[in-house]
Amino acid sequence: MATIHGKKIKIFSLNSNPELAQEIADYVGVELSKCQVTRFADGEVQINIDETVRGHSVFIVQSTNKPVNENYMELFIMIDALKRASAKSINVVMPYYGYSRQDRKAASRQPISAKLMADLLQMSGANRVICMDLHADQIQGFFNIPIDNFRALPIFAEYFVNKKLEDVVVISPDHGGTTRARRLADAIDAPIAIIDKRRPKPNVAQVMNLIGEVEGKNCVIIDDIVDTAGTLVAAVNVLKQKGAKSVYCCCTHPILSDPATERIANSALAEFVTTNTIALSTEMKEKARIVQLSVAKTLGQGILNIVDDKPVSDLFIYQGHHEK
């Protein structure tokens, strides 16, 4: 039985990202609890929990990236199993929140799928959700249970400060990402620039203009999600055309749907810096110059703070800026 500071906790991993789950468990100082996630012959999810959870605070680690629907169903069924097994509390650690880009009606007769996922998580029996860099902060308002939206910004800030780049400009790939770019710029003491783009249809981006100065500068593009990398590569091309010395990218969630890896590999991008909210293969990382930073310490410390009834807000702040 795992006890942390006198409280009984268990951490389970489903199939989306077992490596991250193991890192989190190692940081927290407990062994991953055992469960079996299999499929019946017709594809239905079957879950068996191999140890007692009665009276425990349980944390389930499961990102809901591709295959998004499979990963969500595993999660819903696991929550139901834990609820029926008398877990004291069920905490969902979902580093990447699938369907987060469907957070509003962009046209008539469209669903708000991010709200539907929130409803399903609560109906299944979740007591708390822990995410990393939600695509839209207002998704927190879709829940009637506590939700913690952790930030990868301190991890990126520390990485780029340690690189000791000079003449850095932080780039927002669109107007909607300006606040995110400003936070990183403030953390590493750099100015920002904004790329003005128009998106004629989903996953197709046309870069139109650049607001700010990048000539002779080392540019760092920051975004929460990179999917097909069309926007990213177009941004890199514009920055190089405007005289940028080098271009880096940092993004929290590397979805990298085809042909993203090819696009990044063939671009002028110096490095693609991301996190392990979504698992990537070694081959993919080597091919596309990907540096993958771990969020396990942030999420693990968040779990410890939650167990101890301590605030988690300090984990969202980069502490090194004033020490430079």
Backbone bond lengths (Angstrom), bond angles and torsions (degrees), N, CA, C in turn:
res aa  C-N    CA-C-N  psi(-1)  N-CA   C-N-CA  omega(-1)  CA-C   N-CA-C  phi
1 M - - - 1.466 - - 1.519 109.56 -
2 A 1.334 116.68 126.76 1.458 121.36 -178.99 1.521 109.95 -87.44
3 T 1.329 115.14 123.38 1.463 120.61 178.73 1.517 108.35 -124.28
4 I 1.333 117.03 125.71 1.456 122.91 177.01 1.518 107.80 -118.16
5 H 1.326 115.16 118.49 1.465 121.15 178.97 1.529 110.95 52.19
6 G 1.336 114.97 41.86 1.451 120.75 176.30 1.511 115.50 80.36
7 K 1.346 117.51 4.48 1.464 120.82 -177.89 1.529 109.37 -117.96
8 K 1.320 115.35 139.50 1.463 121.42 -177.09 1.530 109.96 -83.41
9 I 1.324 116.73 119.75 1.467 120.20 178.60 1.525 109.96 -133.30
10 K 1.300 115.01 153.75 1.464 122.39 173.23 1.519 108.60 -137.81
11 I 1.339 115.58 144.28 1.462 122.23 176.54 1.524 108.11 -119.96
12 F 1.319 116.03 124.99 1.463 122.00 178.44 1.524 109.47 -113.66
13 S 1.320 115.53 149.01 1.458 121.70 173.04 1.520 109.12 -117.05
14 L 1.323 115.51 135.62 1.459 120.31 168.49 1.531 107.90 -97.06
15 N 1.318 118.85 -157.52 1.466 119.97 -166.31 1.527 116.42 -90.26
16 S 1.334 118.66 -8.68 1.466 117.82 -170.92 1.520 113.15 -74.51
17 N 1.343 117.80 -38.12 1.462 119.59 -173.84 1.533 110.63 -153.21
18 P 1.332 117.83 67.16 1.474 120.03 -177.66 1.525 113.46 -64.47
19 E 1.336 117.36 -28.22 1.475 119.54 179.25 1.521 111.05 -64.33
20 L 1.334 116.66 -44.58 1.464 120.12 178.17 1.526 110.16 -64.73
21 A 1.320 116.91 -42.15 1.466 120.36 178.98 1.528 110.96 -58.21
22 Q 1.332 116.52 -41.45 1.468 120.11 179.19 1.525 111.15 -64.97
23 E 1.337 116.95 -40.50 1.469 120.78 177.52 1.522 111.21 -62.26
24 I 1.324 116.45 -41.93 1.466 120.80 179.30 1.526 110.14 -63.32
25 A 1.336 116.30 -46.86 1.461 120.39 179.41 1.529 111.17 -60.28
26 D 1.347 117.14 -40.81 1.466 121.00 178.28 1.521 110.75 -62.04
27 Y 1.333 116.75 -41.51 1.465 119.76 -179.89 1.525 110.80 -66.74
28 V 1.326 116.45 -43.61 1.463 120.52 -179.24 1.531 110.77 -67.36
29 G 1.329 116.37 -30.65 1.455 120.57 178.27 1.512 113.67 96.23
30 V 1.336 116.31 29.45 1.464 120.65 176.65 1.528 108.70 -129.91
31 E 1.327 115.49 160.68 1.455 119.69 172.85 1.522 109.62 -82.84
32 L 1.337 115.84 146.67 1.463 118.48 172.90 1.518 109.51 -61.32
33 S 1.321 116.04 131.79 1.456 119.71 177.29 1.525 109.82 -74.31
34 K 1.316 115.15 158.80 1.465 119.92 -170.22 1.527 111.51 -99.54
35 C 1.312 114.44 130.84 1.462 121.62 170.72 1.521 108.43 -148.53
36 Q 1.306 115.75 157.45 1.460 121.39 179.11 1.523 108.81 -115.16
37 V 1.328 114.51 124.83 1.470 120.72 178.66 1.521 107.23 -116.83
38 T 1.314 116.18 107.90 1.461 121.03 -176.56 1.528 109.52 -129.62
39 R 1.320 115.39 -175.83 1.463 121.48 179.48 1.523 109.41 -127.05
40 F 1.328 115.30 140.50 1.452 119.65 168.48 1.526 108.63 -72.47
41 A 1.320 116.34 170.67 1.466 120.79 -177.26 1.526 112.38 -58.46
42 D 1.332 117.02 -30.97 1.469 119.47 -178.53 1.517 113.08 -89.67
43 G 1.347 117.81 5.31 1.457 121.59 176.62 1.513 115.26 98.04
44 E 1.341 118.60 -6.61 1.464 120.70 178.21 1.524 110.64 -65.04
45 V 1.349 115.24 145.55 1.459 121.23 -179.60 1.528 109.94 -78.19
46 Q 1.326 115.42 133.62 1.462 121.17 174.03 1.520 108.51 -121.69
47 I 1.336 117.20 128.93 1.464 121.91 179.81 1.521 109.61 -125.45
48 N 1.328 115.34 131.93 1.454 122.45 173.62 1.532 108.37 -125.83
49 I 1.330 116.83 123.94 1.463 122.34 177.74 1.522 107.51 -94.42
50 D 1.334 115.47 123.02 1.463 120.71 -168.64 1.526 114.25 -90.42
51 E 1.316 119.29 4.50 1.463 121.24 -179.43 1.520 109.59 -150.03
52 T 1.318 115.83 161.11 1.458 119.26 -176.97 1.531 111.58 -68.06
53 V 1.323 115.40 144.72 1.465 121.39 174.25 1.523 110.65 -124.34
54 R 1.319 117.30 4.83 1.465 121.44 -176.95 1.531 110.07 -58.51
55 G 1.339 115.88 124.46 1.456 121.08 177.49 1.513 115.06 77.67
56 H 1.334 118.07 7.61 1.467 121.91 -178.68 1.530 111.45 -99.26
57 S 1.334 114.92 148.78 1.463 120.70 165.56 1.527 106.63 -84.20
58 V 1.329 116.29 116.49 1.459 121.39 -172.71 1.524 109.80 -108.36
59 F 1.332 115.68 136.27 1.459 122.70 176.34 1.529 108.23 -118.98
60 I 1.341 116.22 125.22 1.469 122.41 179.36 1.519 107.97 -108.20
61 V 1.341 117.26 123.21 1.465 121.38 178.73 1.523 108.41 -97.97
62 Q 1.326 116.19 116.80 1.467 120.71 -178.95 1.524 109.75 -160.20
63 S 1.335 117.33 108.36 1.457 120.68 168.53 1.527 108.45 -77.05
64 T 1.325 116.28 153.56 1.467 119.44 -177.68 1.523 110.22 -117.21
65 N 1.322 114.25 54.10 1.461 121.65 173.31 1.526 108.73 -90.62
66 K 1.317 117.26 -170.89 1.464 122.79 -178.74 1.526 111.00 -58.58
67 P 1.336 120.47 130.33 1.474 127.78 -2.78 1.527 110.75 -78.81
68 V 1.316 116.27 105.23 1.462 122.15 -168.03 1.527 112.49 -59.39
69 N 1.322 118.27 -44.07 1.464 120.15 -176.69 1.527 111.57 -68.95
70 E 1.330 117.15 -38.50 1.463 121.17 176.17 1.530 110.42 -61.89
71 N 1.332 116.18 -44.92 1.456 119.75 -177.92 1.527 111.95 -66.50
72 Y 1.331 116.36 -37.37 1.462 118.91 176.73 1.536 111.10 -65.52
73 M 1.326 117.16 -43.15 1.466 119.08 -178.81 1.529 111.29 -64.09
74 E 1.330 117.35 -40.55 1.466 119.83 174.34 1.528 110.33 -55.78
75 L 1.318 115.87 -44.00 1.459 121.00 -176.87 1.525 111.66 -66.50
76 F 1.349 116.77 -47.09 1.469 119.77 -179.96 1.531 111.04 -59.34
77 I 1.328 115.93 -43.33 1.469 119.86 -176.76 1.529 110.75 -70.99
78 M 1.327 116.99 -36.24 1.469 120.26 176.46 1.532 110.78 -64.26
79 I 1.328 116.97 -43.15 1.468 120.51 178.10 1.530 110.03 -59.62
80 D 1.328 116.05 -44.74 1.462 120.10 -179.85 1.526 111.09 -61.96
81 A 1.334 115.76 -41.52 1.470 119.54 -179.94 1.528 110.84 -63.35
82 L 1.334 116.36 -42.03 1.467 120.06 -179.60 1.528 111.14 -67.02
83 K 1.330 116.33 -39.33 1.461 120.50 178.89 1.525 110.17 -61.33
84 R 1.335 116.63 -43.26 1.463 121.00 -178.43 1.529 111.98 -74.23
85 A 1.348 115.96 -15.72 1.462 120.35 177.54 1.529 112.16 -95.18
86 S 1.341 116.56 10.15 1.469 122.91 173.44 1.521 114.00 69.30
87 A 1.343 117.75 36.02 1.458 119.98 171.00 1.527 109.43 -62.36
88 K 1.326 116.29 142.25 1.463 120.75 -179.21 1.517 111.17 -66.42
89 S 1.340 116.73 -45.96 1.467 121.74 175.65 1.516 108.68 -146.67
90 I 1.329 115.57 148.40 1.471 121.70 -178.09 1.516 107.39 -120.23
91 N 1.326 115.28 112.79 1.467 122.83 -175.77 1.522 109.24 -113.46
92 V 1.316 116.96 120.88 1.459 122.00 -177.44 1.527 108.99 -94.98
93 V 1.328 116.49 116.42 1.466 121.60 175.00 1.523 106.26 -96.65
94 M 1.333 115.84 97.86 1.458 122.38 -175.36 1.534 108.34 -116.20
95 P 1.343 117.19 84.98 1.466 118.93 -175.54 1.527 113.03 -55.44
96 Y 1.333 117.02 -41.19 1.472 120.38 175.02 1.525 108.78 -114.37
97 Y 1.333 115.75 125.55 1.465 122.86 -176.64 1.525 108.44 -96.28
98 G 1.324 116.21 102.03 1.457 120.40 179.11 1.519 112.44 -63.14
99 Y 1.315 117.25 148.25 1.467 125.51 -176.46 1.526 112.82 73.16
100 S 1.345 117.56 9.38 1.468 119.48 -176.31 1.526 112.45 -66.09
101 R 1.319 117.62 -22.19 1.476 119.09 179.66 1.524 112.28 -79.21
102 Q 1.328 116.78 -10.66 1.470 120.69 175.74 1.534 108.42 -99.75
103 D 1.334 114.72 63.55 1.460 120.94 -172.67 1.529 113.17 -101.06
104 R 1.324 117.68 4.10 1.465 121.79 -179.54 1.523 108.56 -161.54
105 K 1.308 115.89 167.40 1.461 120.11 173.93 1.524 108.66 -85.94
106 A 1.325 116.36 107.79 1.455 120.67 178.82 1.520 111.69 -83.36
107 A 1.316 117.20 -15.85 1.464 122.59 177.96 1.528 107.80 -153.44
108 S 1.308 115.41 168.07 1.466 119.68 -179.54 1.526 111.19 -61.52
109 R 1.337 115.14 146.58 1.465 123.59 174.12 1.531 113.21 62.81
110 Q 1.333 116.51 28.63 1.465 120.41 173.70 1.523 110.47 -102.23
111 P 1.331 117.18 149.74 1.472 120.00 176.87 1.525 110.97 -80.72
112 I 1.319 116.64 166.78 1.467 122.60 168.30 1.524 105.50 -111.63
113 S 1.309 115.33 82.73 1.465 120.90 -169.12 1.522 112.70 -67.98
114 A 1.331 117.78 -29.41 1.466 119.75 177.64 1.522 110.56 -62.58
115 K 1.331 117.47 -36.60 1.468 121.39 176.69 1.528 110.78 -69.38
116 L 1.324 116.41 -38.89 1.466 119.95 178.27 1.525 110.73 -61.41
117 M 1.342 117.50 -42.27 1.463 120.32 178.55 1.529 110.77 -63.07
118 A 1.330 116.97 -39.14 1.465 120.53 177.25 1.526 110.52 -61.87
119 D 1.331 116.46 -43.67 1.467 120.46 178.63 1.526 110.92 -61.58
120 L 1.323 117.07 -43.34 1.465 120.99 -177.39 1.531 111.53 -67.21
121 L 1.328 116.94 -37.67 1.466 119.97 177.23 1.530 110.71 -62.49
122 Q 1.331 115.67 -42.74 1.462 119.44 -179.43 1.523 111.34 -70.72
123 M 1.332 116.69 -41.32 1.469 119.73 178.97 1.531 111.37 -64.29
124 S 1.327 116.98 -32.09 1.466 120.22 178.79 1.521 111.36 -67.15
125 G 1.347 115.95 -30.51 1.462 118.98 177.89 1.511 115.27 126.35
126 A 1.341 118.86 11.38 1.463 120.53 178.30 1.525 110.23 -66.98
127 N 1.334 115.69 140.63 1.466 121.57 177.49 1.520 113.05 -101.75
128 R 1.317 117.39 -19.70 1.464 122.44 -179.51 1.525 108.35 -157.77
129 V 1.337 115.94 147.84 1.460 121.70 175.69 1.520 108.52 -126.11
130 I 1.327 115.70 134.24 1.462 122.65 177.35 1.522 107.72 -118.64
131 C 1.322 116.97 119.60 1.463 122.07 -178.71 1.523 110.21 -122.31
132 M 1.317 115.05 174.92 1.459 121.87 177.05 1.530 108.50 -129.86
133 D 1.317 116.99 119.33 1.462 122.98 176.27 1.533 112.29 47.44
134 L 1.323 115.25 68.60 1.464 119.79 173.12 1.517 110.30 -55.94
135 H 1.327 116.79 143.61 1.464 120.81 -178.69 1.521 111.64 -58.98
136 A 1.320 116.59 -34.95 1.464 121.91 176.97 1.523 107.92 -137.33
137 D 1.337 116.17 127.09 1.462 119.86 -177.14 1.520 112.66 -59.72
138 Q 1.334 116.47 -28.71 1.466 119.01 -176.47 1.529 112.51 -67.93
139 I 1.326 118.66 -11.22 1.469 120.50 175.36 1.532 110.31 -59.63
140 Q 1.328 116.45 -27.76 1.467 119.41 177.06 1.529 111.01 -57.96
141 G 1.315 116.43 -30.85 1.455 120.81 179.71 1.514 114.00 -74.97
142 F 1.335 117.36 -8.67 1.463 121.15 176.43 1.530 111.78 -76.50
143 F 1.327 116.93 -12.80 1.458 121.76 -174.81 1.525 111.29 -104.93
144 N 1.324 116.11 146.54 1.460 122.64 170.95 1.522 111.40 -108.30
145 I 1.326 116.14 16.54 1.463 123.16 174.27 1.528 106.95 -124.08
146 P 1.343 119.07 163.63 1.466 119.80 178.58 1.524 111.82 -59.62
147 I 1.323 116.11 137.22 1.467 121.81 174.28 1.520 107.96 -136.06
148 D 1.321 116.13 128.37 1.464 122.42 179.53 1.522 108.57 -107.99
149 N 1.329 115.83 121.69 1.462 121.71 -179.43 1.529 108.49 -103.43
150 F 1.333 115.95 92.84 1.455 121.03 -177.71 1.529 110.63 -73.68
151 R 1.337 116.31 158.18 1.461 122.04 -177.48 1.523 110.70 -115.19
152 A 1.324 115.98 138.73 1.463 120.91 173.02 1.521 111.42 -87.45
153 L 1.325 117.58 -6.35 1.465 120.94 -174.52 1.527 113.47 -54.35
154 P 1.347 120.83 -45.48 1.467 118.72 179.24 1.523 113.08 -59.24
155 I 1.333 116.99 -32.85 1.461 120.86 179.22 1.528 110.28 -68.08
156 F 1.342 117.09 -44.32 1.461 120.85 178.52 1.526 111.33 -67.25
157 A 1.329 116.28 -41.68 1.463 120.04 -179.31 1.524 110.56 -60.00
158 E 1.330 116.54 -45.85 1.466 119.87 179.54 1.527 111.18 -62.08
159 Y 1.334 116.44 -40.11 1.468 120.03 -179.20 1.527 111.08 -62.02
160 F 1.331 116.97 -48.18 1.463 119.12 -175.51 1.529 112.61 -76.05
161 V 1.328 117.87 -29.15 1.466 119.54 172.68 1.522 109.91 -63.47
162 N 1.324 116.71 -42.15 1.465 120.87 -179.43 1.526 112.64 -69.30
163 K 1.337 117.75 -22.75 1.469 120.23 176.49 1.524 111.89 -72.65
164 K 1.349 115.85 -19.40 1.460 122.18 177.85 1.527 112.60 56.83
165 L 1.328 116.03 41.50 1.461 120.27 174.26 1.524 109.52 -71.46
166 E 1.323 116.30 144.65 1.463 121.44 176.39 1.524 109.39 -104.56
167 D 1.336 115.87 157.65 1.470 121.98 177.36 1.528 111.55 51.85
168 V 1.320 115.62 55.86 1.464 121.53 -177.72 1.529 109.78 -89.46
169 V 1.334 116.01 139.12 1.456 122.86 170.59 1.521 107.26 -126.10
170 V 1.323 116.99 129.34 1.461 121.70 177.20 1.525 108.39 -89.09
171 I 1.330 115.81 131.23 1.464 121.63 -173.86 1.522 110.31 -111.19
172 S 1.324 116.20 128.01 1.462 120.59 168.65 1.528 108.12 -92.42
173 P 1.343 118.62 127.50 1.463 120.33 -177.31 1.526 113.70 -74.17
174 D 1.333 117.37 -7.65 1.467 121.48 176.14 1.526 108.35 -162.23
175 H 1.326 116.20 172.14 1.463 119.88 -178.85 1.525 111.84 -64.56
176 G 1.331 117.03 -33.57 1.458 120.53 -178.00 1.515 113.85 -65.97
177 G 1.328 117.49 -21.64 1.460 121.07 -178.65 1.517 114.17 -96.23
178 T 1.337 117.00 10.33 1.463 120.42 -175.43 1.531 112.08 -61.88
179 T 1.327 117.40 -41.99 1.463 120.02 -179.76 1.520 110.88 -62.05
180 R 1.339 116.37 -42.03 1.464 120.56 178.32 1.532 110.76 -62.21
181 A 1.332 116.83 -43.45 1.460 121.26 179.17 1.529 110.78 -64.90
182 R 1.317 116.90 -39.56 1.464 120.56 179.40 1.525 111.25 -62.87
183 R 1.329 117.12 -39.30 1.469 119.96 179.36 1.520 111.41 -62.54
184 L 1.343 116.85 -45.22 1.462 119.58 178.17 1.519 110.74 -66.11
185 A 1.339 117.12 -41.92 1.463 121.17 179.73 1.532 111.04 -59.64
186 D 1.324 116.55 -42.92 1.468 120.17 178.04 1.523 111.11 -64.26
187 A 1.337 116.65 -37.41 1.467 120.63 -177.54 1.521 111.91 -68.14
188 I 1.339 117.40 -35.83 1.469 119.91 -177.03 1.528 112.16 -108.07
189 D 1.338 116.24 8.74 1.461 122.42 175.33 1.533 111.75 59.55
190 A 1.326 115.18 59.48 1.466 121.82 -178.54 1.526 109.66 -136.31
191 P 1.345 117.48 156.28 1.465 120.24 173.49 1.525 110.74 -78.32
192 I 1.337 116.27 173.37 1.456 120.23 177.94 1.519 110.30 -123.08
193 A 1.322 114.82 160.50 1.464 123.21 169.84 1.522 106.86 -137.19
194 I 1.323 116.09 158.50 1.467 121.13 -174.92 1.520 109.63 -128.33
195 I 1.314 116.08 134.42 1.459 121.28 174.51 1.528 108.31 -95.48
196 D 1.299 115.91 124.31 1.463 122.48 178.50 1.520 107.67 -92.76
197 K 1.319 116.56 118.21 1.459 120.02 -176.51 1.516 110.20 -132.19
198 R 1.308 114.35 162.09 1.459 121.49 171.76 1.518 107.77 -126.56
199 R 1.333 115.79 138.16 1.461 121.38 -178.12 1.530 108.47 -112.66
200 P 1.354 118.02 100.33 1.463 120.16 -176.62 1.525 114.18 -65.64
201 K 1.342 118.01 -30.51 1.463 122.00 176.60 1.520 108.36 -158.13
202 P 1.344 119.03 164.24 1.465 120.93 -175.73 1.519 113.13 -53.83
203 N 1.345 114.74 138.68 1.471 123.59 178.39 1.526 113.64 64.22
204 V 1.321 117.45 17.15 1.464 121.87 173.93 1.526 107.35 -129.20
205 A 1.322 116.77 120.05 1.460 120.16 -177.44 1.518 110.10 -124.33
206 Q 1.319 116.96 139.37 1.453 122.05 176.58 1.521 107.99 -121.32
207 V 1.315 116.69 114.74 1.455 120.98 -179.81 1.524 108.97 -76.44
208 M 1.322 115.77 133.22 1.453 120.16 -174.47 1.530 113.26 -109.67
209 N 1.341 117.29 -42.05 1.463 118.73 -171.56 1.526 109.83 -159.11
210 L 1.329 115.84 166.02 1.461 122.58 177.86 1.518 109.19 -125.23
211 I 1.307 116.07 128.28 1.463 122.08 177.28 1.520 107.79 -107.67
212 G 1.329 117.07 109.55 1.461 121.65 -177.88 1.520 111.55 126.39
213 E 1.327 115.82 172.67 1.466 121.94 -177.38 1.518 110.59 -109.08
214 V 1.334 116.46 128.85 1.465 120.41 -179.60 1.532 112.64 -129.65
215 E 1.314 118.93 -1.18 1.464 120.77 -176.34 1.521 110.89 -61.74
216 G 1.346 116.07 125.57 1.450 121.85 -179.56 1.513 114.86 73.76
217 K 1.331 117.86 10.71 1.457 122.29 -175.68 1.534 111.39 -104.16
218 N 1.328 115.20 156.69 1.461 121.54 169.92 1.524 107.71 -92.44
219 C 1.314 116.33 113.24 1.463 121.80 -172.59 1.530 111.09 -97.05
220 V 1.329 115.50 138.93 1.465 121.98 176.48 1.520 107.82 -123.33
221 I 1.325 116.72 107.06 1.463 121.82 176.07 1.528 107.77 -81.38
222 I 1.327 116.78 132.65 1.463 119.89 177.20 1.522 110.05 -122.56
223 D 1.333 115.55 133.92 1.465 121.62 177.99 1.518 108.11 -148.10
224 D 1.330 116.97 163.15 1.459 118.99 178.97 1.525 111.34 -87.13
225 I 1.336 117.26 -33.73 1.464 122.14 -175.95 1.518 109.27 -135.38
226 V 1.323 116.91 136.42 1.457 121.74 165.60 1.523 106.60 -121.26
227 D 1.333 115.60 120.31 1.466 120.81 -176.32 1.532 109.29 -103.95
228 T 1.306 118.12 -86.35 1.467 119.99 -179.39 1.524 112.39 -88.18
229 A 1.341 117.75 -7.53 1.473 125.08 177.14 1.520 113.50 70.85
230 G 1.329 118.42 12.22 1.461 120.20 177.00 1.511 112.05 -64.23
231 T 1.328 116.98 -46.96 1.463 121.55 177.51 1.519 110.60 -61.23
232 L 1.329 116.49 -44.29 1.457 120.99 -177.15 1.528 111.89 -61.49
233 V 1.330 116.88 -49.55 1.466 120.44 -176.90 1.527 110.69 -66.40
234 A 1.319 117.43 -38.55 1.463 119.94 175.99 1.519 110.56 -62.16
235 A 1.340 117.41 -39.62 1.457 121.26 178.04 1.530 111.02 -64.68
236 V 1.335 116.33 -43.12 1.467 120.58 178.60 1.526 110.09 -59.17
237 N 1.325 116.93 -44.42 1.462 120.71 -179.46 1.525 112.07 -61.81
238 V 1.338 116.60 -42.85 1.464 119.98 179.37 1.524 110.80 -64.26
239 L 1.318 116.69 -43.10 1.466 120.25 -179.06 1.522 111.65 -63.86
240 K 1.331 116.91 -41.07 1.466 119.60 177.49 1.528 111.36 -66.68
241 Q 1.338 116.16 -38.51 1.472 119.92 176.91 1.525 111.69 -62.65
242 K 1.333 115.95 -31.47 1.467 121.06 179.58 1.524 112.60 -85.34
243 G 1.332 116.87 5.47 1.461 120.26 172.93 1.512 116.13 95.86
244 A 1.334 118.58 16.08 1.463 120.61 178.57 1.526 110.51 -61.47
245 K 1.320 116.33 138.32 1.466 121.22 179.50 1.528 110.75 -69.93
246 S 1.323 116.35 -45.80 1.460 121.62 177.02 1.523 108.11 -151.33
247 V 1.329 115.45 159.28 1.462 120.53 -179.71 1.529 108.85 -132.58
248 Y 1.324 115.11 124.79 1.458 123.08 173.70 1.525 108.03 -114.09
249 C 1.315 115.85 161.37 1.460 120.38 173.94 1.513 108.65 -133.25
250 C 1.328 116.60 139.05 1.464 119.64 168.15 1.519 108.29 -127.27
251 C 1.318 115.33 131.09 1.460 120.88 178.10 1.521 108.48 -141.82
252 T 1.325 115.60 145.83 1.463 120.15 -175.57 1.519 112.01 -74.27
253 H 1.346 116.51 -45.40 1.464 120.72 -171.08 1.533 110.79 -115.81
254 P 1.329 118.39 105.81 1.470 121.56 -178.66 1.530 111.68 -88.13
255 I 1.326 116.51 79.89 1.468 119.21 178.46 1.529 109.29 -65.22
256 L 1.317 116.98 -48.92 1.464 123.89 172.29 1.526 113.24 51.89
257 S 1.331 115.23 55.68 1.464 120.29 172.39 1.524 109.54 -69.52
258 D 1.326 116.59 149.26 1.470 120.05 178.27 1.532 109.90 -56.42
259 P 1.347 117.11 138.38 1.463 129.73 5.30 1.528 113.68 -100.51
260 A 1.317 119.04 41.30 1.463 122.11 -173.04 1.528 112.54 -58.10
261 T 1.334 117.09 -46.33 1.461 119.87 -176.75 1.522 111.22 -61.02
262 E 1.339 116.37 -43.56 1.469 120.19 177.99 1.522 110.76 -62.39
263 R 1.310 116.53 -43.80 1.465 120.19 -178.81 1.531 111.62 -61.30
264 I 1.326 116.41 -45.16 1.461 120.04 -179.64 1.523 110.45 -66.42
265 A 1.333 116.70 -43.22 1.466 120.97 -179.26 1.525 111.89 -60.58
266 N 1.333 116.91 -35.13 1.458 121.36 -177.09 1.524 113.62 -92.41
267 S 1.329 117.12 3.46 1.459 120.75 -177.93 1.523 110.77 -93.35
268 A 1.329 115.21 176.57 1.468 121.34 178.02 1.522 112.12 -89.03
269 L 1.309 117.79 14.36 1.461 122.12 -178.34 1.529 109.98 -67.73
270 A 1.336 116.49 128.27 1.464 120.61 -179.19 1.523 110.99 -71.39
271 E 1.338 116.60 -45.70 1.462 121.84 178.13 1.517 108.99 -150.35
272 F 1.325 114.90 146.36 1.460 121.60 172.18 1.520 106.44 -110.60
273 V 1.325 116.37 103.26 1.464 122.22 -174.64 1.523 108.24 -98.62
274 T 1.323 116.67 125.12 1.459 120.19 -176.59 1.523 109.43 -143.88
275 T 1.322 116.44 -172.92 1.464 121.13 179.50 1.526 109.51 -118.63
276 N 1.321 115.06 176.52 1.460 120.15 -179.35 1.525 112.27 -101.16
277 T 1.349 117.51 30.78 1.467 119.33 170.54 1.522 110.44 -61.10
278 I 1.337 115.79 -27.10 1.464 123.00 174.95 1.527 107.27 -125.05
279 A 1.312 116.87 130.14 1.466 120.73 -177.81 1.530 110.38 -70.94
280 L 1.343 115.84 139.59 1.462 122.31 176.83 1.529 108.92 -126.89
281 S 1.313 115.76 148.23 1.460 119.94 178.67 1.526 110.59 -76.97
282 T 1.329 116.11 154.59 1.467 121.14 176.94 1.516 110.78 -60.10
283 E 1.328 116.98 -39.61 1.468 121.41 179.40 1.525 111.16 -60.74
284 M 1.323 116.54 -43.78 1.455 120.33 179.56 1.527 111.04 -63.78
285 K 1.330 116.89 -42.29 1.462 120.78 -178.54 1.524 111.49 -64.77
286 E 1.321 116.50 -40.94 1.459 119.78 -179.92 1.527 111.32 -69.47
287 K 1.313 116.95 -38.91 1.460 120.92 -176.65 1.517 112.41 -66.92
288 A 1.335 117.16 -37.94 1.467 121.27 -171.92 1.532 112.88 -108.50
289 R 1.334 117.95 18.61 1.470 122.13 177.73 1.533 110.60 53.89
290 I 1.327 115.96 48.57 1.459 122.17 -176.25 1.525 109.98 -95.90
291 V 1.318 115.85 128.65 1.460 123.09 171.87 1.521 106.51 -107.49
292 Q 1.336 116.42 118.46 1.465 120.41 -175.55 1.534 109.45 -108.76
293 L 1.328 115.98 116.72 1.458 123.38 -179.10 1.530 109.31 -97.78
294 S 1.310 116.57 145.98 1.460 120.23 -174.99 1.526 111.33 -89.43
295 V 1.341 114.99 138.68 1.467 121.81 173.97 1.521 110.81 -99.93
296 A 1.330 117.88 8.44 1.465 121.46 -174.20 1.523 111.83 -62.29
297 K 1.324 117.50 -40.73 1.469 120.26 -179.18 1.522 110.54 -63.34
298 T 1.339 116.73 -44.13 1.464 120.52 -179.89 1.519 111.04 -63.25
299 L 1.325 116.81 -48.65 1.464 120.11 -179.26 1.529 111.40 -68.46
300 G 1.329 116.50 -39.13 1.453 120.19 178.83 1.523 112.14 -63.19
301 Q 1.334 116.02 -44.07 1.463 119.10 177.91 1.527 110.42 -66.93
302 G 1.317 116.23 -33.87 1.463 119.75 175.37 1.515 111.44 -61.14
303 I 1.326 116.66 -43.39 1.470 120.54 177.57 1.523 110.54 -60.69
304 L 1.333 117.01 -45.03 1.466 120.26 179.56 1.527 111.22 -61.99
305 N 1.331 117.00 -41.90 1.464 119.87 179.26 1.525 111.54 -64.65
306 I 1.335 115.91 -39.91 1.467 119.60 178.98 1.523 110.79 -64.96
307 V 1.328 116.29 -43.33 1.468 120.38 178.93 1.528 110.60 -61.34
308 D 1.344 116.51 -37.29 1.467 121.56 -177.88 1.527 113.06 -89.72
309 D 1.343 117.23 5.90 1.471 121.44 -178.13 1.529 112.06 58.13
310 K 1.334 115.82 39.41 1.457 121.75 176.68 1.527 109.78 -105.71
311 P 1.341 118.24 156.32 1.468 119.95 178.47 1.521 111.54 -67.64
312 V 1.331 115.54 153.43 1.463 120.81 178.12 1.526 112.23 -110.29
313 S 1.331 117.88 -4.29 1.468 120.83 -172.26 1.524 113.09 -62.86
314 D 1.350 117.90 -29.84 1.459 119.87 179.51 1.523 112.28 -64.23
315 L 1.329 117.35 -22.20 1.463 121.05 -179.44 1.521 111.72 -72.79
316 F 1.339 118.21 -13.70 1.460 121.69 -177.87 1.528 111.89 -88.34
317 I 1.329 117.91 -5.04 1.459 122.21 -170.19 1.518 110.09 -109.84
318 Y 1.335 116.66 133.49 1.455 120.87 174.42 1.522 108.40 -78.28
319 Q 1.338 116.13 122.12 1.460 120.98 -172.68 1.523 113.55 -92.37
320 G 1.330 118.56 -7.65 1.463 119.57 -170.59 1.505 115.70 -89.84
321 H 1.345 118.95 -9.56 1.466 121.33 -172.00 1.519 112.26 -59.10
322 H 1.333 117.41 -43.27 1.456 119.93 -174.35 1.522 112.79 -79.29
323 E 1.333 116.33 -3.86 1.454 119.47 -178.93 1.518 111.97 -94.01
324 K 1.318 117.25 -5.12 1.457 119.55 -174.66 1.530 110.73 -70.92
